[in-house]
Amino acid sequence: MTETARVRTFHARQGRISPLTASRLEELMPQRSLPEGPLDAAVLFGRHAPLVLEVGCGHGAAAIAYAQTHPGHDVVAADVHTPGLARMLAAAERAGVGNLRVHHGDAVALLEARVPSGSLSAVHVFFPDPWPKARHAKRRLISSQTLDLLADRLRADGRLLLATDHEGYAGHALAQLRRHPLWVADVVPRPTWRPLDGFEAKGLAAGRRVVDVRAMTRAGGA
């Protein structure tokens, strides 16, 4: 997908940048942001370790929790929402999480232009924009084109973890994955390391069921 051809898969919700957000970005982003050019995880983190990308990390509760409970893995958390990233930076600093870096921008563009083939151990997509209206369905992140891209960027034993509280999106994602020739997928139990926070907490409070999906490329098995 080219920059001009790509359909945006997220809502633009920048909002006002508060003084607190601005100060957090100025102080904390330089040490957490990705350098320009191709993503070289060994250089970025100073070691060779499994690399996980979280797409649409929001305020970062899941990314921080994963980094804390998997100290042998490295995490890149990507989002376009500036206040959420600033909040994540502050929380990561308080938690002393050293294996987390941040990308402020479109994760699909990052995957296309800067993430090498076969370099990711996992991709996490938690509570993506569901785009529930039929005319907006083409904007859903899980699509045949994105699944092609993810299959290329993941290692042979890599996996995609998806969670959603939107029944229609869960059905859509499973259908896309199960008819894609490069993927096998199934519904799995909720990972114990993921905090009940943000969109998940809101969905549960509203009585919605959260569906967790694990998918792997066919080279990696089920």
C-alpha positions in Angstrom: 0.0 0.0 0.0 1.4 3.4 -0.9 0.9 6.5 1.2 -1.6 7.9 -1.3 -3.5 4.6 -1.7 -3.7 3.7 2.0 -7.1 4.0 3.7 -6.8 5.4 7.2 -7.7 2.8 9.8 -7.9 5.2 12.8 -10.0 8.2 13.8 -8.2 11.5 13.9 -8.6 12.6 17.5 -5.7 14.8 18.3 -7.4 17.4 20.5 -5.7 20.2 22.4 -2.2 19.7 23.6 -2.0 20.7 27.2 1.1 22.2 28.9 1.5 18.9 30.8 1.4 16.8 27.6 3.9 19.2 25.9 6.3 19.0 28.9 6.1 15.2 29.0 6.8 14.9 25.3 9.7 17.3 25.5 11.3 15.6 28.5 10.6 11.9 27.8 10.0 11.4 24.1 13.7 11.8 23.0 14.8 8.8 25.0 11.9 6.6 23.9 11.3 7.5 20.3 12.5 5.5 17.3 15.4 7.0 15.3 14.9 7.7 11.6 15.4 5.0 9.1 14.9 1.2 9.1 14.1 -0.2 12.5 17.1 -2.0 13.9 16.0 -3.5 17.2 19.4 -4.7 18.3 20.7 -1.2 18.0 17.6 0.4 19.5 17.5 -1.8 22.6 21.1 -2.8 22.8 20.4 -6.5 22.7 19.0 -9.3 20.6 15.5 -10.2 21.9 12.0 -10.9 20.6 10.4 -7.7 19.3 6.7 -7.0 19.8 4.8 -4.2 18.1 1.6 -2.9 19.6 -0.6 -1.1 17.1 -2.8 1.6 18.5 -1.4 1.5 22.1 -3.6 4.4 23.4 -2.3 5.5 26.8 -0.1 2.4 27.0 -1.4 0.3 29.9 -1.2 -2.9 27.9 2.2 -2.1 26.4 3.7 -1.3 29.8 2.2 -4.4 31.4 3.6 -6.6 28.6 7.0 -5.0 28.9 7.0 -5.5 32.7 5.9 -9.1 32.6 8.1 -10.1 29.7 11.5 -8.5 30.5 13.2 -10.6 27.9 11.2 -9.1 25.1 11.4 -5.6 23.6 8.3 -3.6 22.8 7.5 -0.8 20.3 4.2 0.9 21.0 2.7 3.0 18.2 -0.2 5.5 18.2 -1.3 8.8 16.6 -2.9 10.2 19.7 -0.5 12.6 21.3 -2.0 13.0 24.8 -2.2 9.2 25.1 1.4 8.8 24.2 2.5 11.5 26.6 0.5 9.7 29.4 2.2 6.4 28.5 5.6 8.0 28.5 5.0 9.3 32.1 3.7 5.9 33.2 6.6 4.0 31.7 9.0 6.4 33.4 7.4 5.9 36.8 7.4 2.1 36.3 11.1 2.1 35.3 10.3 0.1 32.1 13.5 0.0 30.0 12.3 -2.4 27.2 9.7 0.0 25.7 10.0 2.5 22.8 7.4 4.7 21.2 6.4 5.6 17.7 4.2 8.7 17.3 2.5 8.0 14.0 0.6 5.5 11.8 1.7 2.0 12.7 0.8 0.7 9.2 3.1 3.3 7.6 5.8 2.2 10.1 5.4 -1.4 9.1 5.5 -0.6 5.4 8.5 1.6 5.3 10.7 0.8 8.3 10.1 -2.6 9.7 12.2 -5.3 8.1 10.7 -8.6 6.9 10.8 -11.4 9.5 11.8 -9.1 12.3 8.7 -9.2 14.7 7.9 -11.9 17.1 4.4 -10.6 17.8 1.9 -7.9 16.8 -0.7 -6.8 19.4 -3.9 -5.0 18.3 -6.1 -4.3 21.3 -9.5 -2.6 20.8 -8.9 -1.1 17.4 -11.4 1.4 16.0 -14.3 -0.9 15.0 -15.7 1.3 12.2 -19.2 -0.2 12.7 -21.0 1.4 9.8 -21.1 -0.6 6.6 -19.7 2.2 4.5 -16.7 2.5 6.8 -15.9 -1.2 6.9 -13.0 -0.8 4.4 -11.2 1.3 7.1 -10.9 -1.7 9.5 -7.3 -2.5 10.3 -7.7 -6.2 9.8 -7.9 -6.6 6.1 -6.4 -8.9 3.5 -3.8 -6.2 2.6 -2.7 -5.6 6.2 -2.6 -9.3 6.8 -0.2 -9.7 3.9 2.0 -7.0 5.4 1.9 -8.5 8.9 2.7 -12.0 7.6 5.8 -10.7 5.9 7.0 -8.7 8.9 6.5 -11.5 11.5 8.9 -14.3 12.0 7.8 -17.8 11.0 6.8 -18.5 14.6 5.4 -15.0 15.2 1.8 -14.3 16.1 -0.9 -11.7 16.0 -3.0 -11.1 19.2 -6.2 -9.2 18.7 -8.8 -8.1 21.3 -12.1 -6.4 20.7 -15.4 -5.7 22.5 -17.2 -5.2 19.3 -19.1 -8.3 18.1 -19.1 -7.3 14.5 -15.4 -6.5 14.4 -14.6 -9.9 16.1 -16.6 -11.7 13.4 -15.0 -9.6 10.7 -11.5 -10.2 11.9 -11.9 -14.0 12.3 -13.5 -14.2 8.8 -10.6 -12.2 7.3 -8.0 -14.4 9.0 -9.6 -17.7 8.3 -10.0 -17.1 4.6 -6.5 -15.7 4.2 -4.1 -18.3 2.8 -1.2 -17.2 5.1 -3.0 -17.4 8.5 -4.6 -19.7 10.9 -6.6 -18.2 13.8 -8.8 -19.0 16.7 -10.5 -17.5 19.8 -8.3 -17.9 22.9 -8.5 -17.0 26.6 -7.7 -13.5 27.6 -4.0 -13.1 28.4 -3.5 -12.7 32.2 -0.9 -10.0 31.8 -3.2 -7.5 30.1 -4.7 -5.0 32.6 -8.4 -4.3 32.7 -8.1 -0.8 31.6 -9.3 1.7 29.0 -11.5 0.5 26.3 -11.7 -3.0 27.8 -13.0 -1.8 31.1 -15.5 0.4 29.4 -16.7 -2.4 27.2 -17.1 -4.8 30.2 -18.9 -2.1 32.2 -21.4 -1.7 29.3 -22.0 -5.4 29.3 -20.1 -6.2 26.1 -18.2 -9.5 25.6 -14.4 -9.2 24.9 -13.2 -11.5 22.3 -9.4 -12.4 22.1 -8.0 -13.9 18.9 -4.7 -15.4 18.3 -3.4 -15.9 14.8 -0.2 -17.3 13.4 1.2 -17.6 9.9 0.8 -21.1 8.4 4.6 -21.5 8.5 4.4 -21.2 12.3 1.4 -23.5 12.9 -1.7 -23.0 15.0 
